[in-house]
């Protein structure tokens, strides 16, 4: 019923999807509704009961954006790769060959962002290997303890950034500004 009402009002009244809100009882009901609405091709932003500002996904993604803004800064690369998003160990971070991989990874993601936009960049981030011979970032995140929650938080940030791009423009600085508002 909810999906059909949203679609009906959107078509008949000319409302945008962002003008709708659905309150749910708990996070389990929110997950079920989110999955259903997504199957119905209705865009969804699942707002958690706790602020995403408390998620390590926010800080990790912010560190990555800072590294993209300064692609030759080894310190920013180390912070980004040592964060829960990319999860390198101290041993990995000290490996000289690892630094070369990190800088190339960051430069490649920055190039994709500048040439193809945020959506393509985010997809490339998730489906790139996060280590020279390792799983993709998405595989790594989903395999760790609490990784599914981190992944959902990261996806929620990406959804918010995608929505904000129409207002702020398509720059790394505007993304960092958006993330800093949390």
N, C-alpha and C positions, 0 to 999 in steps of 0.2 A: 504494500500500500504506500509506503513512504516514497519509494522510487517512482512509482507511477504519478504520485502527486507532485513531486519535484519536476518531473518531465512535463506534466500537464501545465503547471504554473510557468515553467520556463518558456514553453511554446506559446501559451495563450496570453500571458501577461508581459512577455519579453524580459523576464527576470534573468539575471546571470546566475550561474551556479554558486558563485561566491556570496550571493545574497541569502543563501539557505543555511540553516543550522539545525542540527538534530541532537537533542540531548539524550543520553543513554544512562542506564543505571550503573554500569561498571565497565572496566576495560575489556572484559570478555565479550560483553554485548557490543562494545565499540568495535572490536576486531571483526566480529561476525558481520556487523553492518557495513564496515569498511570494505570487506571482501565482496559482499553482495553488491554494493553500489559500484565498485570497480568493475564487476562483471557486467553491470548494466551500462557501462561507459559514462558514468557520472563521476566527475572528478571529486576526490575526497582528500580532506586534510584532517587527520585524526589528532585532535588536541588531547594530550594526556592530562590526567588529573594533577600531576606534578609538572612543574615548569621544565621545559627542555633546557633551561639555563643551568640546571643541575646535572645535565648529562655530560659524560666525558666526550660524547660525539661532538658537541659544540666546540669545546676547546681544541680537540684534535683536528677538526675541519678548519678551524681558524688558524691553527699552526700551519696547515698545508697551504692555505691561501696566502699566508705571510711568506712562506717559502717560494710560492709562485711569483709573488711580487718582487722577490729578491732572489732570482734563480741561481746566482753565483755565490750567495752567502752560505757558507758551509755550516755555520751555527744554526741558521733557520732550517736547513735541511736535516741536521741532526735532531732538532726538536721535533720536526714533523715526522720523521721516520721512527723516532723513539716513542711517539704517542700511541695510544691504543688503536688508532686507525690503521697504522701500518705495522706496529708492533715489533720493531726490531729490538733484539736483545743488546745488552752492552757489548757483548762479543761481536755481534754483527756491525754495530756502530763504529767499533774500533778498527775494523778490517779496511785497509787502504783501498782494496778493490770495491768495497761497498760504497765508499764516497763517490767514486766515479759513477756507479750505478744510480745512486741517489740523485746526483746532479743531472744526469741524462734523463731520468724519470721525470724530474721536476720540469726540465726544459721542454720535454715532449708534451707534458700535460699543459704547460703554459701555451705552447704553440697551438695545440688543439683548441684550447679555450679561445684564443685570439682569432683563429681562423674559422672555427665552426660553432662557437658559442658554448654556453654553460651546459646544456643538455648533453651534447656530445662529449664534452669534457667529463661530466659526472659518470656517464656510461663507460668511458675509457678508463676512468679511475677504478671503478668497481670490477672491471673485467680484465685488468692488467695484472700481471704477476707483481706482487709486492716485494719480491726478493729475486735475485738473479735466477734461481732455479726453485721457485716455490709456487704455491697456489695463487690464484687470483685474490685480490683484496676481498671480494665478496665471499669466496670460499673460506678464506682465513677468518673473516669476521664471524661467519655463521658456524664455524667449527669450534669457536672458543666459548668458554663459560660466559653466559649473559650476552653472547654475541648477537642473538636475535634482537634483543632489546636495543643494543647499540646500533645495529643495522637499521631498525625502524626509526630510531631517533635521527640517524644520518639521512634517511629517506625523507623524514619530515622536514629537516633543514633544507634539503634540496628542493622539496615542493615549495616551501616558503620563499626560497631564493628565486625559483622560477616565476612565481607570482609577482614578486617585487621587481623583477627585471623590467617589466613594462613601465614601472614608475621611475626607477633609479637609473636605468640603462644597463648596458652589458659590459661592466668592467670589474676587474678584481677588487678595485678600491670600493666600489659600491657593495660588493658581496661582503667585504670585511666590515664595512659600515653597518650593514644589515646584521651581521653576526654580533657585532659589538653592542647592539641594542638589547640583547638578552642580558 
